Amino acid sequence: MPRRAPPGSLQSVNYARNARAESLRARLVRGRTGAWPVTDQAVDSGGPADASRDQFFGRQRELKSLRADIERAGLDTIAGRKAPRARVLLIAGRPGSGRTALAEELAHRLAGDYPDGVLRTRLTEPGGRRVPMERAARGLLDSLEIASPPGAGEDELTEMVREALAVRRMLLFLDDAGDAEQVDPLLPDNPDCLAVAVAQGPLTGIPDVRPCTLGGMDAKSAIELLGTFTGSVRITVDPQAAETLAEECGGQPAALVLVGGWLAARPKTSVADVAKRLRALPDDGEQPRSVRPLARAFRLVYESLPQAAARILRLLALAPAGLADAHTASALAGCSVSAAQTTLNDFTALGLVHRSGHQYEVPGALAPLLRALLEAQDRPAEVQLARARMLERTVRQLHSCRAVTEPDGSPARKKLAGLPRALRFATAPAAAEWLRIRQPALLASARLAVEDGELDTLARRLVAALVRALAAHRGTEDAAPELYGLHQLVLGVAERRGLHREEAAALLNLADLDAQTGRTEEALARYRAALDAGRAANDPYATGRAMESVGGAYQELGDWQRAADWYGRALAQRQARGERADEARLYGRLAAAHTYAGRYGDALRGWRAAVAGYRRLGDLPSQARALSEAARVQEYAGRPEESLHTCREAVEWARQAGDVRLQAALQLRLADTLDRIGDPASARLHRGTAGRLLGPEGTEGFSLRNP
């Protein structure tokens, strides 16, 4: 007895009874029908995984022309000069013409000539939004496993890409380029590399580029493509109708895939019948003539969908970056996850979406049609509600993703156990893999939610949950580039809504990342802005943290006077609030600034105040370190005997604290001091003591700053 399809699935398609549809679905997943998705940046080594590729239909003349263009002498060669840059091949055509499929086939055939692999990126999202150059360059660097500094601008990042490709022999695949401005910054000065760009029109401004412009497929290839869906019998019994159908589709692979999927779901429908139905559909006069065959094919498939499935398809226009999974579709439509999964699988078989692992991508050629349908048939309030449901589901998944990293029995794990099974992750590695796969869509979702401006509360929750999940699974250092962008989003919402406390927090986070990557001037400006925001929010933590950080930035810039001034301001605030631990620490930072400035008397008073503060707190290790720094200042001031006495006192406090490594470091400091005052024998004794304390590790490379 056939199983009943869940609500929202395509009731008219029963794949359990249609073996051909399962084969078709697998074929579409591999994307060999003329419009493969390239959703993420990737390096493809052309290895065994490519052996399972299906037959490529048609475009043999175009492939031959592109291969010949590689060997063609360029303008520099004709002029007797060595080519200074990578050769650029351009495949031009409208979305749905099979341009990406052709580029993929070319890259596959050329893979053996480029031993360092194929490097891919998409320069336009399925919805038509241009990918910022900074994001595209950072994705390419990630694919090459090259760390990119957080907050770096597009000029720095594109230069890093060019430098990386300058020492490699790679094929650079730039999909869906908007214009030459998106392509030119990524081209390496290396004639051993080849760039294959896919675009809608010419790349004016890049020299020595001849476009391979795609029209419709030839009739024979189009009919062969249709035959993979319908089987040979329906083509053989009426070859004239098959040729007519190919003409009605304009020879466009995307249109042929849609019609072929529709026919595969209806094994009793003749090819002549579908050709007649297509011909009867009216053209949209507002559409360009080249788009009309695809629009009619899409309308044929769309109008055959049940109402629930049609609604899910329209709402996929809201999927961030055109990427969705079963949870995304479920949240958008308000249906169960299993129903959404079944419907997405059905859409895949019909060619309405492409599947890549556990994700589904809306083809760029169909995205404008879906958006037009959504605007025409769904009320704005319903669309906004669907978007809110999607964001809320994403927030809950991110909470679950982070909670699975917490220890058993923790409040987060107890809360995780109360979530529905579909939202839980069995293990931390499973959650990390989900986060890795969904990261492009999650980042796009955060950007879109902030830009929308109507769901700022959800947007802030989403960004906060994503920050915590990335930090939990990748660590703040590894995820710094993504965290930088997320903090910028928080800053945008906070400024728009006048949320001064969140504005201060975002500015402090951004400034910290700037400081870590050596952009001290930029960090200083942000710390000052954070101070203003903290004062506006009456947030003592933010103001104190900002003042201390301003001092640190001035210290990094070598402006000791300003550094000491700002440390003093931060110290006064901590003293007024009775925050003793921070007070002792700031005495130390103030003393260090005085030391750098050569004001040894002020520095010594600062370290003594820090020692007194740590003594009151009972923090013996910190007390020992502060005493050691005081001994250093005494030595700088030309008082070696006092320095020796203070250093011995520091060793004693470290011994009482039971911190063996700190005690060893102080013994080495004591030995250095003895060497400088002319007592090498005693210095050797103290170094021997340090060696015994450290054991087999020894003292090489060991210091007080890194005990």
C-alpha positions as CSV (number, residue, x, y, z in Angstrom):
1,M,0.0,0.0,0.0
2,P,1.6,3.3,-1.0
3,R,2.4,5.6,1.9
4,R,0.4,8.8,2.3
5,A,2.4,11.9,1.5
6,P,2.7,14.5,4.3
7,P,0.8,17.7,4.0
8,G,2.4,20.1,1.6
9,S,4.1,17.5,-0.6
10,L,3.3,17.0,-4.3
11,Q,0.3,14.7,-4.2
12,S,0.5,14.2,-8.0
13,V,4.0,12.7,-7.8
14,N,4.5,9.3,-6.3
15,Y,8.2,8.6,-6.5
16,A,8.0,5.4,-4.5
17,R,6.3,3.8,-7.6
18,N,8.4,5.5,-10.2
19,A,12.0,4.2,-10.4
20,R,12.8,6.6,-13.2
21,A,12.1,9.5,-10.9
22,E,14.7,8.3,-8.4
23,S,17.3,8.1,-11.1
24,L,16.2,11.5,-12.3
25,R,16.5,12.9,-8.8
26,A,20.1,11.6,-8.5
27,R,21.0,13.1,-11.9
28,L,19.6,16.5,-10.9
29,V,21.5,16.4,-7.6
30,R,24.7,16.0,-9.6
31,G,23.6,18.9,-11.7
32,R,24.4,17.6,-15.2
33,T,21.4,19.1,-16.9
34,G,22.7,22.5,-17.8
35,A,22.6,24.6,-14.6
36,W,24.8,23.2,-11.9
37,P,25.0,25.2,-8.7
38,V,28.3,26.4,-7.4
39,T,27.1,27.6,-4.0
40,D,30.3,27.8,-2.0
41,Q,33.9,28.7,-2.7
42,A,35.8,25.5,-3.2
43,V,39.0,24.1,-4.4
44,D,38.5,21.1,-6.6
45,S,41.5,18.9,-7.2
46,G,39.8,17.0,-10.0
47,G,40.2,13.7,-8.1
48,P,38.1,10.5,-8.1
49,A,35.0,12.2,-7.0
50,D,34.7,13.6,-10.6
51,A,34.6,10.1,-12.0
52,S,30.8,9.8,-11.4
53,R,29.9,12.8,-13.6
54,D,27.0,12.2,-16.0
55,Q,27.1,12.8,-19.7
56,F,27.3,16.4,-20.8
57,F,24.9,17.3,-23.5
58,G,25.8,19.5,-26.5
59,R,27.9,22.6,-26.5
60,Q,30.7,20.8,-28.3
61,R,31.4,23.7,-30.6
62,E,31.6,26.1,-27.7
63,L,34.0,23.8,-25.8
64,K,36.2,23.5,-28.9
65,S,36.2,27.3,-29.3
66,L,37.1,27.8,-25.7
67,R,39.9,25.3,-25.8
68,A,41.3,27.0,-28.9
69,D,41.0,30.4,-27.2
70,I,43.4,29.2,-24.5
71,E,46.1,28.4,-27.1
72,R,45.4,31.5,-29.1
73,A,48.2,34.1,-29.1
74,G,47.3,37.1,-27.0
75,L,48.1,40.7,-27.8
76,D,51.2,40.5,-25.6
77,T,52.5,37.4,-27.4
78,I,51.9,39.0,-30.8
79,A,53.8,42.1,-29.6
80,G,56.7,39.9,-28.5
81,R,56.1,40.3,-24.8
82,K,55.4,37.7,-22.1
83,A,51.8,37.7,-21.0
84,P,51.7,39.5,-17.6
85,R,48.5,38.1,-16.3
86,A,46.3,35.1,-16.3
87,R,44.3,34.5,-19.5
88,V,40.6,35.1,-19.1
89,L,37.9,33.0,-20.8
90,L,34.5,34.5,-20.8
91,I,31.3,32.4,-21.1
92,A,28.4,34.9,-21.6
93,G,24.8,34.1,-21.5
94,R,21.6,34.7,-19.6
95,P,20.8,32.7,-16.5
96,G,19.2,29.4,-17.5
97,S,21.3,29.2,-20.7
98,G,23.6,26.5,-19.2
99,R,26.5,28.9,-18.9
100,T,27.6,27.6,-15.5
101,A,27.3,24.0,-16.7
102,L,29.5,24.8,-19.6
103,A,32.1,26.4,-17.4
104,E,32.0,23.4,-15.1
105,E,32.5,21.0,-18.0
106,L,35.4,23.1,-19.3
107,A,37.0,23.2,-15.8
108,H,36.6,19.4,-15.6
109,R,38.3,18.8,-18.9
110,L,41.1,21.3,-18.1
111,A,41.7,20.1,-14.5
112,G,44.7,18.0,-15.5
113,D,46.5,21.0,-16.9
114,Y,46.2,22.8,-13.5
115,P,47.8,20.6,-10.8
116,D,47.0,23.0,-8.0
117,G,43.3,22.6,-8.6
118,V,40.2,24.6,-9.5
119,L,39.3,27.6,-7.3
120,R,35.7,28.6,-7.4
121,T,33.6,31.5,-6.2
122,R,30.2,33.0,-7.1
123,L,30.1,36.8,-7.5
124,T,26.3,37.3,-7.5
125,E,23.8,35.7,-5.2
126,P,20.8,33.8,-6.7
127,G,18.6,36.8,-5.8
128,G,20.7,39.1,-8.0
129,R,22.6,40.8,-5.1
130,R,26.3,41.4,-5.9
131,V,28.7,39.6,-3.5
132,P,31.0,42.3,-2.0
133,M,34.5,41.9,-3.2
134,E,35.8,41.6,0.4
135,R,33.5,38.6,1.0
136,A,34.4,36.9,-2.2
137,A,38.1,37.4,-1.6
138,R,37.9,36.1,1.9
139,G,36.0,33.0,0.7
140,L,38.8,32.3,-1.8
141,L,41.4,32.6,0.9
142,D,39.5,30.3,3.1
143,S,39.4,27.7,0.3
144,L,43.2,28.0,0.0
145,E,43.5,27.6,3.8
146,I,45.1,31.1,4.1
147,A,44.1,33.0,7.2
148,S,42.6,36.5,6.4
149,P,42.9,39.3,8.9
150,P,39.5,40.3,10.4
151,G,38.3,43.7,9.3
152,A,40.7,43.9,6.3
153,G,39.5,45.9,3.3
154,E,38.9,44.5,-0.1
155,D,42.2,45.9,-1.5
156,E,44.2,44.0,1.1
157,L,42.2,40.8,0.7
158,T,42.3,40.8,-3.2
159,E,46.0,41.4,-3.1
160,M,46.4,38.4,-0.8
161,V,44.4,36.3,-3.4
162,R,46.6,37.5,-6.2
163,E,49.8,36.8,-4.2
164,A,48.5,33.3,-3.4
165,L,47.7,32.5,-7.0
166,A,51.0,34.0,-8.2
167,V,52.9,30.9,-7.0
168,R,50.3,28.4,-8.1
169,R,49.1,26.9,-11.3
170,M,45.3,27.0,-10.8
171,L,42.1,27.5,-12.7
172,L,40.1,30.4,-11.2
173,F,36.3,29.9,-11.8
174,L,34.4,33.1,-11.3
175,D,30.7,32.4,-11.6
176,D,28.0,34.9,-12.3
177,A,30.2,38.0,-12.5
178,G,28.4,41.3,-12.8
179,D,31.1,43.2,-14.6
180,A,34.8,43.7,-15.0
181,E,35.1,45.4,-11.7
182,Q,34.3,42.1,-9.9
183,V,36.8,40.1,-12.0
184,D,39.8,42.3,-12.5
185,P,40.9,42.6,-8.8
186,L,41.1,38.8,-8.5
187,L,43.2,38.2,-11.6
188,P,46.8,37.1,-10.7
189,D,49.9,38.3,-12.4
190,N,50.7,34.8,-13.4
191,P,50.2,33.5,-17.0
192,D,50.3,29.9,-15.7
193,C,46.8,30.5,-14.2
194,L,43.6,30.5,-16.2
195,A,40.5,32.4,-15.2
196,V,37.1,31.2,-16.5
197,A,34.4,33.9,-15.9
198,V,30.7,33.4,-16.3
199,A,28.7,36.6,-17.0
200,Q,25.6,37.9,-18.6
201,G,27.4,40.3,-20.9
202,P,30.9,41.4,-21.9
203,L,33.7,42.2,-19.4
204,T,34.5,45.6,-20.8
205,G,37.8,46.9,-19.4
206,I,39.7,43.6,-19.2
207,P,42.0,43.3,-22.3
208,D,42.3,40.4,-24.6
209,V,39.0,38.7,-23.7
210,R,36.8,37.2,-26.3
211,P,33.4,36.1,-25.1
212,C,31.9,32.7,-25.9
213,T,28.2,33.8,-26.1
214,L,25.6,31.1,-25.5
215,G,22.3,30.8,-27.3
216,G,20.0,27.8,-27.3
217,M,21.2,24.3,-27.5
218,D,21.1,22.6,-30.8
219,A,18.0,20.5,-31.5
220,K,19.8,17.1,-31.3
221,S,21.3,17.9,-27.9
222,A,18.1,19.4,-26.5
223,I,16.2,16.3,-27.5
224,E,18.8,14.0,-25.9
225,L,18.5,16.0,-22.7
226,L,14.7,15.6,-22.8
227,G,15.1,11.9,-23.4
228,T,16.9,11.5,-20.0
229,F,13.6,12.5,-18.4
230,T,11.0,11.0,-20.7
231,G,12.8,7.8,-21.8
232,S,13.5,7.0,-25.4
233,V,10.1,5.6,-26.2
234,R,8.1,8.9,-26.0
235,I,10.8,10.6,-28.1
236,T,11.0,7.8,-30.7
237,V,7.2,7.6,-31.3
238,D,6.9,11.4,-32.0
239,P,10.3,12.9,-32.9
240,Q,8.6,15.8,-34.5
241,A,6.9,16.7,-31.3
242,A,10.1,16.4,-29.4
243,E,11.8,18.9,-31.8
244,T,8.8,21.2,-31.5
245,L,9.0,21.1,-27.7
246,A,12.8,21.9,-27.8
247,E,11.9,24.9,-29.9
248,E,9.2,26.0,-27.5
249,C,11.8,25.9,-24.8
250,G,14.2,28.0,-26.9
251,G,16.8,25.3,-26.5
252,Q,17.4,26.7,-23.0
253,P,18.7,24.0,-20.6
254,A,16.8,25.4,-17.6
255,A,13.5,25.4,-19.5
256,L,14.2,21.9,-20.8
257,V,14.9,20.6,-17.3
258,L,11.6,22.0,-16.0
259,V,9.6,20.5,-18.8
260,G,11.5,17.2,-18.6
261,G,10.8,17.0,-14.8
262,W,7.2,17.7,-15.4
263,L,7.0,15.0,-18.0
264,A,8.9,12.5,-15.8
265,A,6.2,12.9,-13.2
266,R,3.5,12.1,-15.8
267,P,4.6,9.0,-17.6
268,K,1.3,8.8,-19.6
269,T,1.5,12.4,-21.0
270,S,2.8,12.6,-24.5
271,V,5.5,15.0,-25.7
272,A,3.1,16.5,-28.2
273,D,0.6,17.3,-25.4
274,V,3.1,19.2,-23.3
275,A,4.3,21.1,-26.4
276,K,0.7,22.1,-27.1
277,R,0.2,23.2,-23.5
278,L,3.4,25.3,-23.6
279,R,2.4,27.0,-26.8
280,A,-1.0,27.9,-25.3
281,L,0.6,29.7,-22.4
282,P,0.7,33.4,-23.0
283,D,4.0,35.3,-22.9
284,D,4.7,38.0,-20.4
285,G,5.2,41.0,-22.6
286,E,7.3,42.7,-19.9
287,Q,9.8,39.9,-20.0
288,P,12.8,40.1,-22.4
289,R,12.2,37.8,-25.4
290,S,15.1,35.5,-24.4
291,V,13.5,34.9,-20.9
292,R,10.0,34.0,-22.1
293,P,10.6,30.3,-22.9
294,L,11.9,29.8,-19.3
295,A,9.1,31.8,-17.8
296,R,6.5,29.7,-19.7
297,A,8.2,26.4,-18.7
298,F,8.3,27.6,-15.1
299,R,4.6,28.6,-15.2
300,L,3.7,25.1,-16.6
301,V,5.4,23.5,-13.6
302,Y,4.2,26.0,-11.0
303,E,0.6,25.8,-12.0
304,S,0.6,22.0,-11.7
305,L,1.7,22.2,-8.0
306,P,-0.8,21.7,-5.2
307,Q,-1.5,25.0,-3.3
308,A,0.6,24.1,-0.3
309,A,3.6,23.2,-2.4
310,A,3.2,26.3,-4.5
311,R,3.3,28.4,-1.4
312,I,6.4,26.8,-0.1
313,L,8.1,27.4,-3.5
314,R,7.2,31.1,-3.5
315,L,8.5,31.5,0.1
316,L,11.8,30.0,-0.9
317,A,12.5,33.4,-2.5
318,L,13.1,34.5,1.1
319,A,15.8,31.9,1.7
320,P,19.1,33.7,2.6
321,A,21.6,33.6,-0.3
322,G,19.1,31.3,-2.1
323,L,20.1,28.4,0.3
324,A,17.5,26.4,2.3
325,D,17.2,23.2,4.2
326,A,14.2,21.3,5.5
327,H,14.1,23.5,8.6
328,T,14.2,26.7,6.6
329,A,11.3,25.6,4.4
330,S,9.4,24.3,7.4
331,A,9.7,27.6,9.2
332,L,8.8,29.7,6.2
333,A,5.7,27.7,5.4
334,G,4.7,26.8,9.0
335,C,4.6,23.0,8.2
336,S,6.4,20.0,9.7
337,V,10.0,19.4,8.9
338,S,9.2,16.0,7.3
339,A,6.6,17.6,5.0
340,A,9.1,20.3,4.0
341,Q,11.8,17.7,3.3
342,T,9.5,15.7,1.1
343,T,8.4,18.8,-0.8
344,L,12.0,19.9,-1.3
345,N,12.9,16.5,-2.7
346,D,10.0,16.8,-5.1
347,F,11.1,20.2,-6.2
348,T,14.6,18.8,-6.8
349,A,13.1,16.1,-9.1
350,L,11.2,18.8,-11.0
351,G,14.3,21.0,-11.4
352,L,12.9,23.8,-9.3
353,V,15.8,23.6,-6.9
354,H,19.2,22.1,-6.9
355,R,20.4,19.9,-4.1
356,S,23.9,20.0,-2.6
357,G,24.3,17.6,0.4
358,H,21.6,18.6,2.9
359,Q,21.0,22.0,1.4
360,Y,18.9,23.1,-1.5
361,E,19.6,26.1,-3.7
362,V,17.1,28.2,-5.7
363,P,18.6,28.5,-9.3
364,G,19.5,32.0,-10.1
365,A,17.4,31.9,-13.3
366,L,14.3,31.1,-11.2
367,A,14.9,33.5,-8.3
368,P,13.4,36.6,-10.1
369,L,10.3,34.6,-11.1
370,L,9.8,33.4,-7.5
371,R,10.1,36.9,-6.2
372,A,7.6,38.2,-8.6
373,L,5.1,35.5,-7.6
374,L,5.7,36.2,-3.9
375,E,5.0,39.9,-4.4
376,A,1.9,39.3,-6.5
377,Q,0.2,36.5,-4.4
378,D,1.3,36.9,-0.8
379,R,0.4,39.8,1.5
380,P,3.3,41.8,3.0
381,A,2.2,40.8,6.5
382,E,2.2,37.1,5.6
383,V,5.7,37.5,4.1
384,Q,7.0,39.3,7.2
385,L,5.5,36.6,9.4
386,A,7.2,33.9,7.4
387,R,10.5,35.7,7.6
388,A,10.1,36.0,11.4
389,R,9.4,32.3,11.7
390,M,12.5,31.5,9.7
391,L,14.7,33.8,11.9
392,E,13.2,32.4,15.1
393,R,13.8,28.8,14.0
394,T,17.4,29.7,13.1
395,V,18.0,31.3,16.5
396,R,16.7,28.1,18.2
397,Q,19.0,25.9,16.1
398,L,22.0,28.1,16.9
399,H,21.2,27.9,20.7
400,S,21.1,24.1,20.3
401,C,24.3,24.1,18.3
402,R,26.1,26.0,21.1
403,A,24.5,24.1,24.0
404,V,25.7,20.7,22.8
405,T,29.3,21.9,23.5
406,E,28.4,22.5,27.2
407,P,29.2,19.9,29.9
408,D,26.6,17.3,30.8
409,G,24.3,18.5,33.5
410,S,24.9,22.2,32.8
411,P,21.8,24.5,32.5
412,A,22.4,24.8,28.7
413,R,22.3,21.0,28.3
414,K,19.2,20.7,30.4
415,K,17.5,23.3,28.2
416,L,18.7,21.5,25.1
417,A,17.0,18.3,26.3
418,G,13.7,20.1,26.4
419,L,13.9,21.1,22.7
420,P,12.0,19.1,20.0
421,R,14.1,16.2,18.7
422,A,14.3,17.9,15.2
423,L,16.1,20.8,16.8
424,R,18.7,18.9,18.8
425,F,22.1,17.8,17.8
426,A,23.3,14.3,18.9
427,T,27.0,15.3,19.3
428,A,29.2,18.4,19.2
429,P,30.9,17.2,16.0
430,A,27.5,16.9,14.3
431,A,26.6,20.4,15.4
432,A,30.0,21.7,14.2
433,E,29.4,20.1,10.8
434,W,26.0,21.7,10.5
435,L,27.4,25.1,11.4
436,R,30.1,24.7,8.8
437,I,27.7,23.7,6.0
438,R,25.1,26.3,6.9
439,Q,27.5,29.1,7.7
440,P,27.1,31.0,4.3
441,A,23.3,30.9,4.7
442,L,23.5,31.9,8.4
443,L,25.7,34.9,7.7
444,A,23.5,35.9,4.8
445,S,20.4,35.5,7.1
446,A,22.0,37.9,9.7
447,R,22.9,40.5,7.0
448,L,19.4,40.4,5.5
449,A,17.7,40.6,8.9
450,V,19.6,43.7,9.8
451,E,19.1,45.3,6.4
452,D,15.4,44.6,6.6
453,G,15.1,46.9,9.6
454,E,11.6,45.6,10.6
455,L,12.7,42.7,12.7
456,D,15.6,44.2,14.7
457,T,14.8,42.3,17.9
458,L,15.0,39.0,16.1
459,A,18.0,40.2,14.1
460,R,19.9,41.0,17.3
461,R,19.1,37.7,18.8
462,L,20.2,35.9,15.7
463,V,23.5,37.7,15.5
464,A,24.1,37.1,19.2
465,A,23.3,33.4,18.9
466,L,25.6,33.1,15.8
467,V,28.5,34.8,17.6
468,R,28.2,32.4,20.5
469,A,27.9,29.3,18.3
470,L,31.0,30.3,16.2
471,A,33.0,31.1,19.3
472,A,32.0,27.7,20.9
473,H,32.9,25.6,17.9
474,R,35.7,27.4,16.2
475,G,37.1,29.7,18.9
476,T,37.2,33.5,18.8
477,E,40.6,33.6,17.0
478,D,39.7,31.2,14.2
479,A,36.3,32.8,13.7
480,A,37.5,36.4,14.0
481,P,36.8,37.4,10.4
482,E,33.2,36.3,10.6
483,L,32.8,37.8,14.1
484,Y,34.1,41.1,12.9
485,G,31.3,41.3,10.3
486,L,28.7,40.2,12.9
487,H,29.8,42.9,15.3
488,Q,29.5,45.4,12.5
489,L,25.9,44.3,12.0
490,V,25.2,44.7,15.7
491,L,26.7,48.2,15.5
492,G,24.4,49.1,12.6
493,V,21.2,48.0,14.5
494,A,22.4,49.7,17.7
495,E,23.0,53.0,16.0
496,R,19.7,52.8,14.1
497,R,17.7,52.1,17.3
498,G,19.7,54.3,19.7
499,L,20.8,51.4,21.8
500,H,23.9,52.9,23.3
501,R,24.9,50.0,25.5
502,E,24.9,47.6,22.6
503,E,26.6,50.2,20.5
504,A,29.4,50.5,23.1
505,A,29.8,46.7,23.3
506,A,30.0,46.3,19.5
507,L,32.5,49.2,19.2
508,L,34.7,47.6,21.9
509,N,34.6,44.2,20.2
510,L,35.5,45.7,16.8
511,A,38.3,47.8,18.3
512,D,39.8,44.7,20.0
513,L,39.9,42.9,16.7
514,D,41.4,46.0,15.0
515,A,44.1,46.2,17.8
516,Q,44.9,42.4,17.4
517,T,45.5,42.9,13.7
518,G,47.8,45.9,14.1
519,R,45.3,48.6,13.1
520,T,45.9,50.6,16.2
521,E,44.8,54.0,14.9
522,E,41.4,52.5,13.8
523,A,41.2,50.7,17.2
524,L,41.8,54.0,19.0
525,A,39.0,55.8,17.2
526,R,36.6,53.0,18.0
527,Y,37.6,52.9,21.7
528,R,36.9,56.6,21.9
529,A,33.5,56.2,20.2
530,A,32.8,53.3,22.6
531,L,33.6,55.7,25.5
532,D,31.0,58.2,24.2
533,A,28.4,55.4,23.8
534,G,29.1,54.0,27.2
535,R,28.7,57.4,28.8
536,A,25.4,57.9,26.9
537,A,24.2,54.6,28.2
538,N,25.5,55.4,31.8
539,D,27.3,52.0,31.6
540,P,30.3,52.1,34.0
541,Y,31.7,48.8,32.7
542,A,31.8,50.1,29.1
543,T,33.3,53.5,30.1
544,G,35.9,51.9,32.3
545,R,36.8,49.3,29.7
546,A,37.0,52.0,27.0
547,M,39.2,54.3,29.0
548,E,41.6,51.5,29.8
549,S,41.6,50.4,26.1
550,V,42.3,54.0,25.0
551,G,45.3,54.0,27.3
552,G,46.4,50.6,25.8
553,A,46.1,52.0,22.3
554,Y,48.2,55.1,23.1
555,Q,50.8,52.8,24.8
556,E,51.0,50.7,21.6
557,L,51.5,53.9,19.6
558,G,54.4,54.9,21.9
559,D,52.6,57.9,23.4
560,W,53.4,57.1,27.1
561,Q,52.1,60.4,28.5
562,R,48.6,60.0,27.0
563,A,48.6,56.3,27.9
564,A,49.4,57.1,31.6
565,D,46.7,59.8,31.6
566,W,44.0,57.4,30.4
567,Y,45.1,54.6,32.7
568,G,44.8,57.2,35.5
569,R,41.3,58.0,34.5
570,A,40.3,54.4,34.4
571,L,41.9,53.8,37.8
572,A,40.0,56.7,39.4
573,Q,36.7,55.2,38.2
574,R,37.6,51.8,39.6
575,Q,38.6,53.3,42.9
576,A,35.3,55.2,43.1
577,R,33.4,52.0,42.5
578,G,35.5,50.0,44.9
579,E,36.6,47.4,42.3
580,R,39.7,46.3,44.1
581,A,41.0,43.7,41.6
582,D,40.7,46.0,38.6
583,E,42.3,48.8,40.7
584,A,45.4,46.7,41.4
585,R,45.7,45.7,37.8
586,L,45.4,49.3,36.6
587,Y,48.1,50.4,39.0
588,G,50.3,47.9,37.2
589,R,49.4,49.2,33.7
590,L,49.9,52.8,34.9
591,A,53.3,51.8,36.3
592,A,54.3,50.1,33.1
593,A,53.5,53.2,31.1
594,H,55.7,55.3,33.5
595,T,58.4,52.7,33.1
596,Y,58.4,53.0,29.3
597,A,58.5,56.8,29.6
598,G,61.5,56.6,31.9
599,R,59.7,58.0,35.0
600,Y,61.0,55.4,37.3
601,G,59.9,57.1,40.6
602,D,56.2,57.1,39.4
603,A,56.6,53.6,38.1
604,L,57.9,52.3,41.4
605,R,55.1,53.9,43.3
606,G,52.6,52.3,40.9
607,W,54.0,48.8,41.3
608,R,54.1,49.2,45.1
609,A,50.5,50.2,45.0
610,A,49.7,47.2,42.9
611,V,51.6,44.9,45.3
612,A,49.5,46.4,48.2
613,G,46.3,45.8,46.3
614,Y,47.1,42.2,45.5
615,R,48.1,41.6,49.1
616,R,44.7,42.8,50.3
617,L,43.0,40.5,47.8
618,G,45.2,37.5,48.8
619,D,46.4,37.1,45.2
620,L,49.9,35.8,45.9
621,P,51.0,35.0,42.3
622,S,50.0,38.5,41.1
623,Q,51.7,40.0,44.1
624,A,54.9,38.1,43.2
625,R,54.7,39.3,39.6
626,A,54.2,42.9,40.7
627,L,57.2,42.7,43.0
628,S,59.3,41.3,40.2
629,E,58.3,44.3,38.0
630,A,59.2,46.7,40.8
631,A,62.6,45.0,41.0
632,R,63.0,45.6,37.3
633,V,62.2,49.3,37.7
634,Q,64.7,49.5,40.6
635,E,67.4,48.0,38.4
636,Y,66.6,50.4,35.5
637,A,66.9,53.3,38.1
638,G,70.4,52.2,39.0
639,R,69.6,50.6,42.4
640,P,70.8,47.0,41.9
641,E,71.0,46.1,45.6
642,E,67.3,47.1,46.2
643,S,66.4,45.3,43.0
644,L,68.0,42.1,44.3
645,H,66.2,42.4,47.7
646,T,62.8,43.0,46.0
647,C,63.4,40.1,43.6
648,R,64.2,37.7,46.5
649,E,61.0,38.8,48.2
650,A,59.1,38.0,45.0
651,V,60.6,34.5,44.9
652,E,59.4,33.9,48.5
653,W,55.8,35.0,47.7
654,A,55.8,32.7,44.6
655,R,57.0,29.8,46.8
656,Q,54.2,30.5,49.3
657,A,51.7,30.6,46.4
658,G,52.9,27.1,45.3
659,D,53.3,28.4,41.7
660,V,56.4,26.4,40.6
661,R,56.7,27.8,37.1
662,L,56.4,31.4,38.4
663,Q,59.0,30.6,41.1
664,A,61.3,29.3,38.4
665,A,60.8,32.4,36.2
666,L,61.6,34.6,39.2
667,Q,64.7,32.6,39.9
668,L,65.9,33.3,36.4
669,R,65.1,37.0,36.9
670,L,67.2,36.9,40.1
671,A,70.1,35.2,38.2
672,D,70.0,37.9,35.5
673,T,70.2,40.6,38.2
674,L,73.1,38.8,39.9
675,D,75.0,38.6,36.6
676,R,74.6,42.3,36.1
677,I,75.9,43.2,39.5
678,G,79.0,40.9,39.0
679,D,78.1,37.8,40.9
680,P,78.1,35.0,38.3
681,A,78.6,32.2,40.9
682,S,75.3,33.1,42.6
683,A,73.6,33.5,39.3
684,R,74.6,29.9,38.3
685,L,73.1,28.6,41.6
686,H,69.8,30.4,40.9
687,R,69.7,29.1,37.3
688,G,70.3,25.6,38.6
689,T,67.4,26.0,41.1
690,A,65.2,27.2,38.2
691,G,66.2,24.1,36.2
692,R,65.4,21.8,39.0
693,L,62.0,23.4,39.5
694,L,61.1,23.0,35.8
695,G,62.4,19.5,35.6
696,P,63.0,17.9,32.1
697,E,61.4,20.9,30.3
698,G,64.5,23.0,31.1
699,T,64.7,26.8,31.0
700,E,65.3,27.4,27.3
701,G,62.8,30.0,26.0
702,F,61.3,30.3,29.5
703,S,60.6,33.8,31.0
704,L,58.5,35.6,33.5
705,R,56.2,36.9,30.8
706,N,55.5,33.4,29.6
707,P,56.0,31.1,32.6
